[in-house]
Every structure is written in structure tokens, then in C-alpha cells.
Amino acid sequence: VHTGALPVCDALLDGARARGYQTLRLGTLHDMTAAQSLYQSLGFTPIARYPPDELIDTRFFELSLH
């Protein structure tokens, strides 16, 4: 994981919490393993695809901000 990205990501997550967001979801292409590693290091967990008819090879993640 690129450690330079962590402070930026932490600031973005803190901003989302401060604005009252409870959950964040994101998607990334299946072959973008570095992005997936970063998301998982931040606490995002894999979830089922959404919308269910998504045609691109995308992996989805979610993070609870509670």
C-alpha cells in the first residue's frame, strides 16, 4: 500500500464522518489490486455487486463510519 495515500484517505474519511455519512461504498476494477489493498487497509470490506446488473468486471467495497 502506498503510505503517502493514507493521510489523504484518512482526511477524506474524517470529512465524511463530520458531514454525517454513515456508510461509504465504492467500486474498482477487478485487476486494480493495489487500490483494493488500499481500501482494505482502511477497513473497507468486499460486498455484493451493486447495482446487480453492473456489466463491468467491478469489485465493490463498503466501510461503516460509525
Predicted model as a PDB file, atoms N, CA, C, CB and O in Angstrom, pLDDT in the B-factor column:
MODEL        1                                                                  
ATOM      1  N   VAL A   1       0.850  -1.186   0.000  1.00 55.00           N  
ATOM      2  CA  VAL A   1       0.000   0.000   0.000  1.00 55.00           C  
ATOM      3  C   VAL A   1       0.886   1.235   0.000  1.00 55.00           C  
ATOM      4  CB  VAL A   1      -0.962   0.005   1.224  1.00 55.00           C  
ATOM      5  O   VAL A   1       1.862   1.312   0.747  1.00 55.00           O  
ATOM      6  N   HIS A   2       0.543   2.190  -0.833  1.00 61.00           N  
ATOM      7  CA  HIS A   2       1.292   3.442  -0.906  1.00 61.00           C  
ATOM      8  C   HIS A   2       0.976   4.264   0.328  1.00 61.00           C  
ATOM      9  CB  HIS A   2       0.953   4.234  -2.204  1.00 61.00           C  
ATOM     10  O   HIS A   2      -0.123   4.806   0.450  1.00 61.00           O  
ATOM     11  N   THR A   3       1.931   4.362   1.248  1.00 67.00           N  
ATOM     12  CA  THR A   3       1.679   5.010   2.539  1.00 67.00           C  
ATOM     13  C   THR A   3       1.397   6.499   2.405  1.00 67.00           C  
ATOM     14  CB  THR A   3       2.858   4.806   3.458  1.00 67.00           C  
ATOM     15  O   THR A   3       0.781   7.083   3.296  1.00 67.00           O  
ATOM     16  N   GLY A   4       1.829   7.130   1.317  1.00 78.00           N  
ATOM     17  CA  GLY A   4       1.535   8.550   1.113  1.00 78.00           C  
ATOM     18  C   GLY A   4       0.055   8.816   0.925  1.00 78.00           C  
ATOM     19  O   GLY A   4      -0.413   9.930   1.159  1.00 78.00           O  
ATOM     20  N   ALA A   5      -0.685   7.803   0.506  1.00 81.00           N  
ATOM     21  CA  ALA A   5      -2.131   7.962   0.287  1.00 81.00           C  
ATOM     22  C   ALA A   5      -2.916   7.894   1.589  1.00 81.00           C  
ATOM     23  CB  ALA A   5      -2.638   6.891  -0.671  1.00 81.00           C  
ATOM     24  O   ALA A   5      -4.035   8.403   1.657  1.00 81.00           O  
ATOM     25  N   LEU A   6      -2.360   7.283   2.613  1.00 84.00           N  
ATOM     26  CA  LEU A   6      -3.119   7.066   3.849  1.00 84.00           C  
ATOM     27  C   LEU A   6      -3.562   8.355   4.535  1.00 84.00           C  
ATOM     28  CB  LEU A   6      -2.295   6.261   4.807  1.00 84.00           C  
ATOM     29  O   LEU A   6      -4.723   8.436   4.937  1.00 84.00           O  
ATOM     30  N   PRO A   7      -2.705   9.372   4.693  1.00 89.00           N  
ATOM     31  CA  PRO A   7      -3.174  10.614   5.332  1.00 89.00           C  
ATOM     32  C   PRO A   7      -4.300  11.288   4.537  1.00 89.00           C  
ATOM     33  CB  PRO A   7      -2.005  11.592   5.495  1.00 89.00           C  
ATOM     34  O   PRO A   7      -5.233  11.838   5.123  1.00 89.00           O  
ATOM     35  N   VAL A   8      -4.213  11.246   3.224  1.00 90.00           N  
ATOM     36  CA  VAL A   8      -5.256  11.839   2.385  1.00 90.00           C  
ATOM     37  C   VAL A   8      -6.565  11.073   2.567  1.00 90.00           C  
ATOM     38  CB  VAL A   8      -4.829  11.840   0.892  1.00 90.00           C  
ATOM     39  O   VAL A   8      -7.626  11.674   2.735  1.00 90.00           O  
ATOM     40  N   CYS A   9      -6.483   9.770   2.533  1.00 90.00           N  
ATOM     41  CA  CYS A   9      -7.686   8.939   2.713  1.00 90.00           C  
ATOM     42  C   CYS A   9      -8.285   9.136   4.093  1.00 90.00           C  
ATOM     43  CB  CYS A   9      -7.357   7.455   2.498  1.00 90.00           C  
ATOM     44  O   CYS A   9      -9.503   9.243   4.232  1.00 90.00           O  
ATOM     45  N   ASP A  10      -7.439   9.185   5.116  1.00 91.00           N  
ATOM     46  CA  ASP A  10      -7.932   9.412   6.475  1.00 91.00           C  
ATOM     47  C   ASP A  10      -8.660  10.753   6.579  1.00 91.00           C  
ATOM     48  CB  ASP A  10      -6.771   9.363   7.480  1.00 91.00           C  
ATOM     49  O   ASP A  10      -9.700  10.845   7.230  1.00 91.00           O  
ATOM     50  N   ALA A  11      -8.121  11.784   5.942  1.00 94.00           N  
ATOM     51  CA  ALA A  11      -8.767  13.101   5.962  1.00 94.00           C  
ATOM     52  C   ALA A  11     -10.119  13.055   5.254  1.00 94.00           C  
ATOM     53  CB  ALA A  11      -7.861  14.156   5.301  1.00 94.00           C  
ATOM     54  O   ALA A  11     -11.083  13.666   5.715  1.00 94.00           O  
ATOM     55  N   LEU A  12     -10.192  12.337   4.145  1.00 93.00           N  
ATOM     56  CA  LEU A  12     -11.462  12.205   3.430  1.00 93.00           C  
ATOM     57  C   LEU A  12     -12.499  11.454   4.266  1.00 93.00           C  
ATOM     58  CB  LEU A  12     -11.247  11.486   2.097  1.00 93.00           C  
ATOM     59  O   LEU A  12     -13.668  11.840   4.302  1.00 93.00           O  
ATOM     60  N   LEU A  13     -12.075  10.391   4.930  1.00 94.00           N  
ATOM     61  CA  LEU A  13     -12.993   9.635   5.781  1.00 94.00           C  
ATOM     62  C   LEU A  13     -13.461  10.486   6.961  1.00 94.00           C  
ATOM     63  CB  LEU A  13     -12.319   8.348   6.288  1.00 94.00           C  
ATOM     64  O   LEU A  13     -14.638  10.451   7.323  1.00 94.00           O  
ATOM     65  N   ASP A  14     -12.550  11.246   7.560  1.00 95.00           N  
ATOM     66  CA  ASP A  14     -12.929  12.137   8.663  1.00 95.00           C  
ATOM     67  C   ASP A  14     -13.936  13.183   8.193  1.00 95.00           C  
ATOM     68  CB  ASP A  14     -11.682  12.829   9.252  1.00 95.00           C  
ATOM     69  O   ASP A  14     -14.878  13.513   8.913  1.00 95.00           O  
ATOM     70  N   GLY A  15     -13.733  13.702   6.979  1.00 96.00           N  
ATOM     71  CA  GLY A  15     -14.666  14.681   6.423  1.00 96.00           C  
ATOM     72  C   GLY A  15     -16.046  14.082   6.200  1.00 96.00           C  
ATOM     73  O   GLY A  15     -17.058  14.735   6.454  1.00 96.00           O  
ATOM     74  N   ALA A  16     -16.090  12.851   5.731  1.00 96.00           N  
ATOM     75  CA  ALA A  16     -17.375  12.174   5.528  1.00 96.00           C  
ATOM     76  C   ALA A  16     -18.087  11.970   6.857  1.00 96.00           C  
ATOM     77  CB  ALA A  16     -17.172  10.820   4.821  1.00 96.00           C  
ATOM     78  O   ALA A  16     -19.295  12.184   6.957  1.00 96.00           O  
ATOM     79  N   ARG A  17     -17.348  11.559   7.870  1.00 95.00           N  
ATOM     80  CA  ARG A  17     -17.944  11.390   9.205  1.00 95.00           C  
ATOM     81  C   ARG A  17     -18.494  12.715   9.724  1.00 95.00           C  
ATOM     82  CB  ARG A  17     -16.903  10.825  10.196  1.00 95.00           C  
ATOM     83  O   ARG A  17     -19.607  12.770  10.247  1.00 95.00           O  
ATOM     84  N   ALA A  18     -17.707  13.782   9.575  1.00 96.00           N  
ATOM     85  CA  ALA A  18     -18.114  15.105  10.065  1.00 96.00           C  
ATOM     86  C   ALA A  18     -19.380  15.597   9.368  1.00 96.00           C  
ATOM     87  CB  ALA A  18     -16.982  16.118   9.860  1.00 96.00           C  
ATOM     88  O   ALA A  18     -20.133  16.389   9.934  1.00 96.00           O  
ATOM     89  N   ARG A  19     -19.615  15.134   8.153  1.00 97.00           N  
ATOM     90  CA  ARG A  19     -20.801  15.538   7.398  1.00 97.00           C  
ATOM     91  C   ARG A  19     -21.987  14.603   7.617  1.00 97.00           C  
ATOM     92  CB  ARG A  19     -20.473  15.601   5.925  1.00 97.00           C  
ATOM     93  O   ARG A  19     -23.041  14.766   7.003  1.00 97.00           O  
ATOM     94  N   GLY A  20     -21.801  13.616   8.505  1.00 96.00           N  
ATOM     95  CA  GLY A  20     -22.899  12.749   8.872  1.00 96.00           C  
ATOM     96  C   GLY A  20     -23.071  11.490   8.050  1.00 96.00           C  
ATOM     97  O   GLY A  20     -24.053  10.768   8.226  1.00 96.00           O  
ATOM     98  N   TYR A  21     -22.138  11.212   7.156  1.00 96.00           N  
ATOM     99  CA  TYR A  21     -22.232   9.960   6.402  1.00 96.00           C  
ATOM    100  C   TYR A  21     -22.054   8.782   7.357  1.00 96.00           C  
ATOM    101  CB  TYR A  21     -21.168   9.911   5.263  1.00 96.00           C  
ATOM    102  O   TYR A  21     -21.231   8.827   8.271  1.00 96.00           O  
ATOM    103  N   GLN A  22     -22.828   7.746   7.134  1.00 97.00           N  
ATOM    104  CA  GLN A  22     -22.740   6.570   7.981  1.00 97.00           C  
ATOM    105  C   GLN A  22     -22.038   5.412   7.291  1.00 97.00           C  
ATOM    106  CB  GLN A  22     -24.114   6.147   8.414  1.00 97.00           C  
ATOM    107  O   GLN A  22     -21.433   4.568   7.952  1.00 97.00           O  
ATOM    108  N   THR A  23     -22.113   5.366   5.965  1.00 96.00           N  
ATOM    109  CA  THR A  23     -21.536   4.274   5.188  1.00 96.00           C  
ATOM    110  C   THR A  23     -20.972   4.821   3.893  1.00 96.00           C  
ATOM    111  CB  THR A  23     -22.585   3.177   4.903  1.00 96.00           C  
ATOM    112  O   THR A  23     -21.562   5.702   3.266  1.00 96.00           O  
ATOM    113  N   LEU A  24     -19.837   4.300   3.501  1.00 95.00           N  
ATOM    114  CA  LEU A  24     -19.266   4.620   2.190  1.00 95.00           C  
ATOM    115  C   LEU A  24     -19.170   3.338   1.372  1.00 95.00           C  
ATOM    116  CB  LEU A  24     -17.862   5.295   2.331  1.00 95.00           C  
ATOM    117  O   LEU A  24     -18.800   2.281   1.883  1.00 95.00           O  
ATOM    118  N   ARG A  25     -19.507   3.454   0.106  1.00 94.00           N  
ATOM    119  CA  ARG A  25     -19.363   2.337  -0.831  1.00 94.00           C  
ATOM    120  C   ARG A  25     -18.527   2.806  -2.011  1.00 94.00           C  
ATOM    121  CB  ARG A  25     -20.757   1.805  -1.309  1.00 94.00           C  
ATOM    122  O   ARG A  25     -18.562   3.974  -2.398  1.00 94.00           O  
ATOM    123  N   LEU A  26     -17.793   1.885  -2.560  1.00 93.00           N  
ATOM    124  CA  LEU A  26     -17.009   2.205  -3.755  1.00 93.00           C  
ATOM    125  C   LEU A  26     -16.823   0.954  -4.589  1.00 93.00           C  
ATOM    126  CB  LEU A  26     -15.637   2.811  -3.378  1.00 93.00           C  
ATOM    127  O   LEU A  26     -17.020  -0.168  -4.122  1.00 93.00           O  
ATOM    128  N   GLY A  27     -16.444   1.175  -5.819  1.00 91.00           N  
ATOM    129  CA  GLY A  27     -16.159   0.072  -6.726  1.00 91.00           C  
ATOM    130  C   GLY A  27     -14.852   0.323  -7.447  1.00 91.00           C  
ATOM    131  O   GLY A  27     -14.484   1.470  -7.703  1.00 91.00           O  
ATOM    132  N   THR A  28     -14.160  -0.737  -7.772  1.00 92.00           N  
ATOM    133  CA  THR A  28     -12.918  -0.644  -8.523  1.00 92.00           C  
ATOM    134  C   THR A  28     -12.817  -1.851  -9.442  1.00 92.00           C  
ATOM    135  CB  THR A  28     -11.688  -0.558  -7.574  1.00 92.00           C  
ATOM    136  O   THR A  28     -13.364  -2.915  -9.151  1.00 92.00           O  
ATOM    137  N   LEU A  29     -12.122  -1.679 -10.538  1.00 92.00           N  
ATOM    138  CA  LEU A  29     -11.975  -2.788 -11.474  1.00 92.00           C  
ATOM    139  C   LEU A  29     -11.255  -3.962 -10.812  1.00 92.00           C  
ATOM    140  CB  LEU A  29     -11.212  -2.335 -12.729  1.00 92.00           C  
ATOM    141  O   LEU A  29     -10.401  -3.781  -9.945  1.00 92.00           O  
ATOM    142  N   HIS A  30     -11.617  -5.150 -11.237  1.00 91.00           N  
ATOM    143  CA  HIS A  30     -11.095  -6.386 -10.643  1.00 91.00           C  
ATOM    144  C   HIS A  30      -9.571  -6.442 -10.648  1.00 91.00           C  
ATOM    145  CB  HIS A  30     -11.645  -7.586 -11.385  1.00 91.00           C  
ATOM    146  O   HIS A  30      -8.968  -6.961  -9.708  1.00 91.00           O  
ATOM    147  N   ASP A  31      -8.938  -5.909 -11.707  1.00 94.00           N  
ATOM    148  CA  ASP A  31      -7.478  -6.025 -11.815  1.00 94.00           C  
ATOM    149  C   ASP A  31      -6.719  -4.894 -11.115  1.00 94.00           C  
ATOM    150  CB  ASP A  31      -7.083  -6.060 -13.268  1.00 94.00           C  
ATOM    151  O   ASP A  31      -5.492  -4.846 -11.191  1.00 94.00           O  
ATOM    152  N   MET A  32      -7.414  -3.998 -10.447  1.00 94.00           N  
ATOM    153  CA  MET A  32      -6.753  -2.908  -9.726  1.00 94.00           C  
ATOM    154  C   MET A  32      -6.469  -3.343  -8.283  1.00 94.00           C  
ATOM    155  CB  MET A  32      -7.630  -1.616  -9.747  1.00 94.00           C  
ATOM    156  O   MET A  32      -7.063  -2.842  -7.328  1.00 94.00           O  
ATOM    157  N   THR A  33      -5.551  -4.282  -8.168  1.00 94.00           N  
ATOM    158  CA  THR A  33      -5.279  -4.906  -6.869  1.00 94.00           C  
ATOM    159  C   THR A  33      -4.650  -3.943  -5.867  1.00 94.00           C  
ATOM    160  CB  THR A  33      -4.372  -6.099  -7.055  1.00 94.00           C  
ATOM    161  O   THR A  33      -4.883  -4.073  -4.665  1.00 94.00           O  
ATOM    162  N   ALA A  34      -3.858  -2.983  -6.337  1.00 91.00           N  
ATOM    163  CA  ALA A  34      -3.259  -2.017  -5.401  1.00 91.00           C  
ATOM    164  C   ALA A  34      -4.354  -1.172  -4.757  1.00 91.00           C  
ATOM    165  CB  ALA A  34      -2.228  -1.102  -6.130  1.00 91.00           C  
ATOM    166  O   ALA A  34      -4.297  -0.908  -3.555  1.00 91.00           O  
ATOM    167  N   ALA A  35      -5.344  -0.746  -5.529  1.00 91.00           N  
ATOM    168  CA  ALA A  35      -6.458   0.030  -4.981  1.00 91.00           C  
ATOM    169  C   ALA A  35      -7.232  -0.810  -3.971  1.00 91.00           C  
ATOM    170  CB  ALA A  35      -7.398   0.517  -6.111  1.00 91.00           C  
ATOM    171  O   ALA A  35      -7.599  -0.320  -2.904  1.00 91.00           O  
ATOM    172  N   GLN A  36      -7.478  -2.065  -4.305  1.00 94.00           N  
ATOM    173  CA  GLN A  36      -8.208  -2.948  -3.403  1.00 94.00           C  
ATOM    174  C   GLN A  36      -7.456  -3.130  -2.093  1.00 94.00           C  
ATOM    175  CB  GLN A  36      -8.451  -4.305  -4.063  1.00 94.00           C  
ATOM    176  O   GLN A  36      -8.065  -3.150  -1.023  1.00 94.00           O  
ATOM    177  N   SER A  37      -6.148  -3.261  -2.167  1.00 93.00           N  
ATOM    178  CA  SER A  37      -5.331  -3.389  -0.947  1.00 93.00           C  
ATOM    179  C   SER A  37      -5.430  -2.132  -0.089  1.00 93.00           C  
ATOM    180  CB  SER A  37      -3.857  -3.662  -1.309  1.00 93.00           C  
ATOM    181  O   SER A  37      -5.528  -2.217   1.135  1.00 93.00           O  
ATOM    182  N   LEU A  38      -5.402  -0.964  -0.736  1.00 91.00           N  
ATOM    183  CA  LEU A  38      -5.534   0.294  -0.007  1.00 91.00           C  
ATOM    184  C   LEU A  38      -6.882   0.358   0.688  1.00 91.00           C  
ATOM    185  CB  LEU A  38      -5.361   1.494  -0.952  1.00 91.00           C  
ATOM    186  O   LEU A  38      -6.953   0.665   1.878  1.00 91.00           O  
ATOM    187  N   TYR A  39      -7.946   0.074  -0.038  1.00 93.00           N  
ATOM    188  CA  TYR A  39      -9.292   0.134   0.551  1.00 93.00           C  
ATOM    189  C   TYR A  39      -9.411  -0.814   1.738  1.00 93.00           C  
ATOM    190  CB  TYR A  39     -10.358  -0.210  -0.504  1.00 93.00           C  
ATOM    191  O   TYR A  39      -9.965  -0.450   2.775  1.00 93.00           O  
ATOM    192  N   GLN A  40      -8.893  -2.021   1.586  1.00 94.00           N  
ATOM    193  CA  GLN A  40      -8.993  -2.986   2.679  1.00 94.00           C  
ATOM    194  C   GLN A  40      -8.146  -2.555   3.872  1.00 94.00           C  
ATOM    195  CB  GLN A  40      -8.562  -4.377   2.204  1.00 94.00           C  
ATOM    196  O   GLN A  40      -8.522  -2.818   5.014  1.00 94.00           O  
ATOM    197  N   SER A  41      -7.013  -1.901   3.633  1.00 91.00           N  
ATOM    198  CA  SER A  41      -6.192  -1.418   4.748  1.00 91.00           C  
ATOM    199  C   SER A  41      -6.903  -0.313   5.515  1.00 91.00           C  
ATOM    200  CB  SER A  41      -4.839  -0.912   4.237  1.00 91.00           C  
ATOM    201  O   SER A  41      -6.600  -0.076   6.684  1.00 91.00           O  
ATOM    202  N   LEU A  42      -7.850   0.366   4.864  1.00 92.00           N  
ATOM    203  CA  LEU A  42      -8.631   1.422   5.506  1.00 92.00           C  
ATOM    204  C   LEU A  42      -9.878   0.875   6.202  1.00 92.00           C  
ATOM    205  CB  LEU A  42      -9.032   2.467   4.480  1.00 92.00           C  
ATOM    206  O   LEU A  42     -10.610   1.621   6.851  1.00 92.00           O  
ATOM    207  N   GLY A  43     -10.114  -0.426   6.063  1.00 95.00           N  
ATOM    208  CA  GLY A  43     -11.244  -1.048   6.738  1.00 95.00           C  
ATOM    209  C   GLY A  43     -12.426  -1.373   5.843  1.00 95.00           C  
ATOM    210  O   GLY A  43     -13.424  -1.913   6.318  1.00 95.00           O  
ATOM    211  N   PHE A  44     -12.335  -1.054   4.549  1.00 97.00           N  
ATOM    212  CA  PHE A  44     -13.407  -1.421   3.619  1.00 97.00           C  
ATOM    213  C   PHE A  44     -13.442  -2.941   3.484  1.00 97.00           C  
ATOM    214  CB  PHE A  44     -13.202  -0.742   2.220  1.00 97.00           C  
ATOM    215  O   PHE A  44     -12.404  -3.602   3.473  1.00 97.00           O  
ATOM    216  N   THR A  45     -14.648  -3.476   3.383  1.00 97.00           N  
ATOM    217  CA  THR A  45     -14.816  -4.920   3.192  1.00 97.00           C  
ATOM    218  C   THR A  45     -15.568  -5.182   1.894  1.00 97.00           C  
ATOM    219  CB  THR A  45     -15.567  -5.556   4.393  1.00 97.00           C  
ATOM    220  O   THR A  45     -16.422  -4.388   1.498  1.00 97.00           O  
ATOM    221  N   PRO A  46     -15.253  -6.300   1.227  1.00 96.00           N  
ATOM    222  CA  PRO A  46     -15.949  -6.631  -0.020  1.00 96.00           C  
ATOM    223  C   PRO A  46     -17.446  -6.850   0.230  1.00 96.00           C  
ATOM    224  CB  PRO A  46     -15.327  -7.888  -0.663  1.00 96.00           C  
ATOM    225  O   PRO A  46     -17.849  -7.416   1.246  1.00 96.00           O  
ATOM    226  N   ILE A  47     -18.247  -6.389  -0.720  1.00 95.00           N  
ATOM    227  CA  ILE A  47     -19.700  -6.592  -0.663  1.00 95.00           C  
ATOM    228  C   ILE A  47     -20.180  -7.087  -2.027  1.00 95.00           C  
ATOM    229  CB  ILE A  47     -20.444  -5.269  -0.256  1.00 95.00           C  
ATOM    230  O   ILE A  47     -19.432  -7.081  -3.005  1.00 95.00           O  
ATOM    231  N   ALA A  48     -21.431  -7.512  -2.069  1.00 90.00           N  
ATOM    232  CA  ALA A  48     -22.033  -7.948  -3.334  1.00 90.00           C  
ATOM    233  C   ALA A  48     -22.096  -6.765  -4.301  1.00 90.00           C  
ATOM    234  CB  ALA A  48     -23.459  -8.542  -3.100  1.00 90.00           C  
ATOM    235  O   ALA A  48     -22.165  -5.609  -3.885  1.00 90.00           O  
ATOM    236  N   ARG A  49     -22.070  -7.074  -5.577  1.00 86.00           N  
ATOM    237  CA  ARG A  49     -22.093  -6.002  -6.576  1.00 86.00           C  
ATOM    238  C   ARG A  49     -23.402  -5.223  -6.499  1.00 86.00           C  
ATOM    239  CB  ARG A  49     -21.899  -6.576  -7.991  1.00 86.00           C  
ATOM    240  O   ARG A  49     -24.460  -5.774  -6.192  1.00 86.00           O  
ATOM    241  N   TYR A  50     -23.301  -3.941  -6.786  1.00 81.00           N  
ATOM    242  CA  TYR A  50     -24.467  -3.081  -6.878  1.00 81.00           C  
ATOM    243  C   TYR A  50     -24.215  -2.078  -7.995  1.00 81.00           C  
ATOM    244  CB  TYR A  50     -24.761  -2.363  -5.517  1.00 81.00           C  
ATOM    245  O   TYR A  50     -23.080  -1.611  -8.099  1.00 81.00           O  
ATOM    246  N   PRO A  51     -25.107  -1.733  -8.778  1.00 77.00           N  
ATOM    247  CA  PRO A  51     -26.392  -2.401  -8.907  1.00 77.00           C  
ATOM    248  C   PRO A  51     -26.181  -3.827  -9.411  1.00 77.00           C  
ATOM    249  CB  PRO A  51     -27.325  -1.617  -9.858  1.00 77.00           C  
ATOM    250  O   PRO A  51     -25.144  -4.136  -9.999  1.00 77.00           O  
ATOM    251  N   PRO A  52     -27.160  -4.688  -9.181  1.00 74.00           N  
ATOM    252  CA  PRO A  52     -26.971  -6.103  -9.540  1.00 74.00           C  
ATOM    253  C   PRO A  52     -26.744  -6.341 -11.024  1.00 74.00           C  
ATOM    254  CB  PRO A  52     -28.160  -6.894  -9.101  1.00 74.00           C  
ATOM    255  O   PRO A  52     -26.247  -7.399 -11.408  1.00 74.00           O  
ATOM    256  N   ASP A  53     -27.100  -5.379 -11.863  1.00 75.00           N  
ATOM    257  CA  ASP A  53     -26.919  -5.558 -13.309  1.00 75.00           C  
ATOM    258  C   ASP A  53     -25.636  -4.906 -13.830  1.00 75.00           C  
ATOM    259  CB  ASP A  53     -28.114  -4.986 -14.050  1.00 75.00           C  
ATOM    260  O   ASP A  53     -25.486  -4.715 -15.037  1.00 75.00           O  
ATOM    261  N   GLU A  54     -24.724  -4.567 -12.941  1.00 72.00           N  
ATOM    262  CA  GLU A  54     -23.431  -3.995 -13.327  1.00 72.00           C  
ATOM    263  C   GLU A  54     -22.743  -4.929 -14.322  1.00 72.00           C  
ATOM    264  CB  GLU A  54     -22.527  -3.760 -12.076  1.00 72.00           C  
ATOM    265  O   GLU A  54     -22.580  -6.118 -14.050  1.00 72.00           O  
ATOM    266  N   LEU A  55     -22.344  -4.396 -15.463  1.00 71.00           N  
ATOM    267  CA  LEU A  55     -21.776  -5.231 -16.517  1.00 71.00           C  
ATOM    268  C   LEU A  55     -20.248  -5.242 -16.518  1.00 71.00           C  
ATOM    269  CB  LEU A  55     -22.273  -4.761 -17.855  1.00 71.00           C  
ATOM    270  O   LEU A  55     -19.645  -6.170 -17.057  1.00 71.00           O  
ATOM    271  N   ILE A  56     -19.630  -4.261 -15.944  1.00 80.00           N  
ATOM    272  CA  ILE A  56     -18.170  -4.184 -15.925  1.00 80.00           C  
ATOM    273  C   ILE A  56     -17.640  -5.081 -14.806  1.00 80.00           C  
ATOM    274  CB  ILE A  56     -17.687  -2.709 -15.733  1.00 80.00           C  
ATOM    275  O   ILE A  56     -18.303  -5.273 -13.787  1.00 80.00           O  
ATOM    276  N   ASP A  57     -16.441  -5.628 -15.005  1.00 86.00           N  
ATOM    277  CA  ASP A  57     -15.826  -6.505 -14.004  1.00 86.00           C  
ATOM    278  C   ASP A  57     -15.340  -5.655 -12.823  1.00 86.00           C  
ATOM    279  CB  ASP A  57     -14.642  -7.323 -14.628  1.00 86.00           C  
ATOM    280  O   ASP A  57     -14.164  -5.302 -12.734  1.00 86.00           O  
ATOM    281  N   THR A  58     -16.261  -5.343 -11.934  1.00 90.00           N  
ATOM    282  CA  THR A  58     -16.000  -4.446 -10.824  1.00 90.00           C  
ATOM    283  C   THR A  58     -16.151  -5.175  -9.505  1.00 90.00           C  
ATOM    284  CB  THR A  58     -16.932  -3.244 -10.875  1.00 90.00           C  
ATOM    285  O   THR A  58     -17.050  -5.997  -9.330  1.00 90.00           O  
ATOM    286  N   ARG A  59     -15.249  -4.858  -8.571  1.00 93.00           N  
ATOM    287  CA  ARG A  59     -15.373  -5.351  -7.195  1.00 93.00           C  
ATOM    288  C   ARG A  59     -15.842  -4.189  -6.345  1.00 93.00           C  
ATOM    289  CB  ARG A  59     -14.015  -5.944  -6.655  1.00 93.00           C  
ATOM    290  O   ARG A  59     -15.377  -3.061  -6.509  1.00 93.00           O  
ATOM    291  N   PHE A  60     -16.766  -4.466  -5.432  1.00 94.00           N  
ATOM    292  CA  PHE A  60     -17.351  -3.424  -4.606  1.00 94.00           C  
ATOM    293  C   PHE A  60     -16.954  -3.609  -3.142  1.00 94.00           C  
ATOM    294  CB  PHE A  60     -18.875  -3.422  -4.751  1.00 94.00           C  
ATOM    295  O   PHE A  60     -16.767  -4.726  -2.661  1.00 94.00           O  
ATOM    296  N   PHE A  61     -16.832  -2.460  -2.442  1.00 96.00           N  
ATOM    297  CA  PHE A  61     -16.415  -2.448  -1.053  1.00 96.00           C  
ATOM    298  C   PHE A  61     -17.289  -1.479  -0.273  1.00 96.00           C  
ATOM    299  CB  PHE A  61     -14.928  -2.068  -0.927  1.00 96.00           C  
ATOM    300  O   PHE A  61     -17.904  -0.577  -0.841  1.00 96.00           O  
ATOM    301  N   GLU A  62     -17.332  -1.683   1.045  1.00 97.00           N  
ATOM    302  CA  GLU A  62     -18.139  -0.827   1.914  1.00 97.00           C  
ATOM    303  C   GLU A  62     -17.387  -0.596   3.208  1.00 97.00           C  
ATOM    304  CB  GLU A  62     -19.532  -1.455   2.192  1.00 97.00           C  
ATOM    305  O   GLU A  62     -16.635  -1.455   3.670  1.00 97.00           O  
ATOM    306  N   LEU A  63     -17.598   0.574   3.788  1.00 97.00           N  
ATOM    307  CA  LEU A  63     -16.998   0.921   5.079  1.00 97.00           C  
ATOM    308  C   LEU A  63     -18.057   1.592   5.945  1.00 97.00           C  
ATOM    309  CB  LEU A  63     -15.754   1.856   4.894  1.00 97.00           C  
ATOM    310  O   LEU A  63     -18.686   2.563   5.524  1.00 97.00           O  
ATOM    311  N   SER A  64     -18.252   1.076   7.149  1.00 97.00           N  
ATOM    312  CA  SER A  64     -19.127   1.725   8.123  1.00 97.00           C  
ATOM    313  C   SER A  64     -18.332   2.827   8.807  1.00 97.00           C  
ATOM    314  CB  SER A  64     -19.689   0.698   9.168  1.00 97.00           C  
ATOM    315  O   SER A  64     -17.206   2.605   9.253  1.00 97.00           O  
ATOM    316  N   LEU A  65     -18.918   4.004   8.888  1.00 96.00           N  
ATOM    317  CA  LEU A  65     -18.238   5.143   9.504  1.00 96.00           C  
ATOM    318  C   LEU A  65     -18.652   5.364  10.949  1.00 96.00           C  
ATOM    319  CB  LEU A  65     -18.508   6.393   8.711  1.00 96.00           C  
ATOM    320  O   LEU A  65     -18.344   6.410  11.519  1.00 96.00           O  
ATOM    321  N   HIS A  66     -19.327   4.428  11.542  1.00 85.00           N  
ATOM    322  CA  HIS A  66     -19.780   4.557  12.942  1.00 85.00           C  
ATOM    323  C   HIS A  66     -18.601   4.492  13.869  1.00 85.00           C  
ATOM    324  CB  HIS A  66     -20.798   3.458  13.309  1.00 85.00           C  
ATOM    325  O   HIS A  66     -18.766   4.581  15.086  1.00 85.00           O  
TER     326      HIS A  66                                                      
ENDMDL                                                                          
END                                                                             
